[in-house]
Amino acid sequence: MNASPAPAPLGSPAPTGSRRVSINTAFPDPALLDLPWHIPLEEWPPEVLAAYPRGISRHVVRFAHVGSKVVAVKETTPHYAQREYGLLRRCCAWARRRSPPTQW
């Protein structure tokens, strides 16, 4: 699911740089498009954010309300995102191979 940043309100100054937003999720939800993608993640308003504890991270990570759910939103580069998704895929494949068969 790819989303373009929301246009700035009329009368707002033009953005100084372009921002590309890429949403990667196993469970796409149209409500993700309602998040304030036109604002840097560090500056998202408190009413959008969920008050969850944050750990140490190389990149900005926030928890946001999306409908009745809370999602983790991470600001990163394409290089690191591809690397992390590759690692996640390898871990999932390893776990599937190691899981014992289910018996009914």
N, C-alpha and C positions, 0 to 999 in steps of 0.2 A: 504494500500500500504506500504510495508516494503522495505527499501533500505539498502544495506550494504555500509559502507564507501568506497569511491573510493580508489583503491590501490595507494600507494605512488609511485612517479616516480622512475624509476630505479636509483640506486645509492644513494637514500635517506636513512637516518638512519631509522632503524625499530622503529615503534611506541612503546612507553613505556607502554601503556595500551590499552586494546581493547575498542572500542566505538561502541555501538549499536545504530542504527538510526531507529526510527519508525516514519513513516509519516502518520498522520491521517487527512484526508480531505474528505469533501463531494463531491468534484469535482477533482478527480485525474487528473493530467496532467503529461505526461512523462517528460516534461521539468524540473520538480522538481528534477529528478535524476541528472541533470546537475549542481545543486548547489554544493558548495564545502563542502560536508558533512565530509570530512576527516580533516577539520580544525575546531577548537572550534568556536562556533558562535560569540564570542566576537572578534575574529581575522579575520572574513570574510573580503575580500578585498572590498574597496569602490565601485569598478565598479559593484559589485553584488548587493549592497545595494541601497535602495530607500531613499531619503532624506525626511522622514516623521518625524514629531515630536514624541518623545517617552515620555511616562508617567512613573510613579513610578511602579515598578514591583518587585516581589520577585525573579523572574528568568530573565535570559538574554532574551530579545525580540528584534528582528530586523525585518525590512521590506526589502524584497528582490524582485528583478525583476525575474519573471518567464514568459518567452515569452512576451506577451503584457500586462500581469497582474502584480500586486504587491501583494505579500502574506506576512502575518505576520508569522515569524518563532520564536518559543519559545523553549528554552532549559529548560527542567524540568525533574523530576523523574517520573517513572511509577506511583507511588502512587498519586502524585498530578495531573498527567494527567488523571488518571481514576476518581479521585474525581471531577475534573472540567468538564469532559465529562458527568458524571452522573448528575451534577447540570444543565448543559446545556440541557440534555434530559428532565429532570423534568420541566425546564422552558418552553421548546418548547411544551411539553404535556399540561401544564397548559394554555399556550397561545391558543392552538388549542381548548381546552374546552371552553375558555372564548370568542373566536371570534364569532361574530354574523354571521349567515348564509348569504351568498352572494345572492343578488337578482338581476335578469337580467331584 
